Amino acid sequence: MFQTIVYLWEQFLSLLPNLAFALLILLASIYLAKLVSRLLEGALKRREASVEITALLSMITRWTLIILGVITALQRFFDVTAFLTGLGIIGFSIGFALQDILKNFAAGVILLLQQPFKAGDSIEVSSFSGVVQAINIRTTELRTFDGRLVIIPNADLLANTIVNLTRADRRRIEIQVCVEYQSDLQLAQEALRTALQGVPGFLADPPPAIISETFGDSGINLRLYFWIDLSSTDLLQARDAAVKNIKAEFERRGLHIPYPTTTVILHPSTGSQANS
């Protein structure tokens, strides 16, 4: 009995350095996990990520580092290769079954890191345009300008071209105007330039461009291009003001915007057709 106790004590003493080292690794991994998760939470909050995503990513990061610490600590006592192989097989099976969910989750993480947009931004993606309501774990919610709520999987969102309308500091507006054939085109172009002066956010640089584009059915089509500063106005307000100003300036200068007309010419019937 005494020999057994002595043997166990000697075994304990031989394991004591490994136990101390393993405990040190475990404590260090726990401390590192808390530190990294806090830094991640701060970064995600600065990027205005949702509370749910922030909590989830923080938890995943924390437990990943702790598990790595546990595996490293266990390596002091036995070869964990077989254990890791078993975990890999299980993880592969789970990942294959949940590949769509994991794909959308990974895409959501990439969107948060790259941050091509944030909640409240106006974007265009695929055939939809609207305001981003929320960036969730698997999906992004987009409220279109006509009021529809569109739920887009993050993987689909990441695979398409995203146009962030909010981050543009200026936008170009294009308006087509038609004038009568007998109109003075030089006068019409001067009227267009004058009309732009009263448009909110109008930028003189780059200068506006006016192209005499085509001969239309009722008149000559002019195409107007000009830039606006989005920090002082929005696209719809500027376009609305431009159209109103153009109409008022044309009326002041005696220029007319034609509308489609149909001319019917009647010829008097003669001969047998007239008798009949």
Secondary structure as the mmCIF struct_conf table of DSSP 4:
data_model
#
loop_
_struct_conf.conf_type_id
_struct_conf.id
_struct_conf.beg_label_comp_id
_struct_conf.beg_label_asym_id
_struct_conf.beg_label_seq_id
_struct_conf.end_label_comp_id
_struct_conf.end_label_asym_id
_struct_conf.end_label_seq_id
HELX_RH_AL_P HELX_RH_AL_P1 PHE A 2 ARG A 46
TURN_TY1_P TURN_TY1_P1 ARG A 47 GLU A 48
HELX_RH_AL_P HELX_RH_AL_P2 VAL A 51 LEU A 74
TURN_TY1_P TURN_TY1_P2 GLN A 75 PHE A 77
BEND BEND1 PHE A 78 PHE A 78
HELX_RH_AL_P HELX_RH_AL_P3 THR A 81 ALA A 97
TURN_TY1_P TURN_TY1_P3 LEU A 98 LEU A 98
HELX_RH_AL_P HELX_RH_AL_P4 GLN A 99 GLN A 114
BEND BEND2 PRO A 116 PRO A 116
TURN_TY1_P TURN_TY1_P4 ALA A 119 GLY A 120
STRN STRN1 SER A 122 VAL A 125
TURN_TY1_P TURN_TY1_P5 SER A 126 SER A 127
STRN STRN2 PHE A 128 ILE A 135
BEND BEND3 ILE A 137 ARG A 138
STRN STRN3 THR A 139 THR A 144
TURN_TY1_P TURN_TY1_P6 PHE A 145 ASP A 146
BEND BEND4 GLY A 147 GLY A 147
STRN STRN4 LEU A 149 PRO A 153
HELX_RH_AL_P HELX_RH_AL_P5 ASN A 154 ALA A 159
BEND BEND5 ASN A 160 ASN A 160
STRN STRN5 ILE A 162 ASN A 164
BEND BEND6 LEU A 165 ARG A 167
BEND BEND7 ASP A 169 ASP A 169
STRN STRN6 ARG A 170 VAL A 179
TURN_TY1_P TURN_TY1_P7 TYR A 181 GLN A 182
BEND BEND8 SER A 183 SER A 183
HELX_RH_AL_P HELX_RH_AL_P6 LEU A 185 LEU A 196
TURN_TY1_P TURN_TY1_P8 GLN A 197 GLY A 198
BEND BEND9 VAL A 199 VAL A 199
TURN_TY1_P TURN_TY1_P9 PRO A 200 GLY A 201
STRN STRN7 PHE A 202 LEU A 203
BEND BEND10 ALA A 204 PRO A 206
HELX_LH_PP_P HELX_LH_PP_P1 PRO A 207 PRO A 208
STRN STRN8 ALA A 209 PHE A 215
BEND BEND11 ASP A 217 GLY A 219
STRN STRN9 ILE A 220 ASP A 229
TURN_TY1_P TURN_TY1_P10 LEU A 230 SER A 232
HELX_RH_AL_P HELX_RH_AL_P7 LEU A 235 ARG A 252
TURN_TY1_P TURN_TY1_P11 ARG A 253 GLY A 254
HELX_LH_PP_P HELX_LH_PP_P2 LEU A 266 SER A 269
TURN_TY1_P TURN_TY1_P12 GLY A 271 GLY A 271
HELX_RH_AL_P HELX_RH_AL_P8 SER A 272 ASN A 275
#
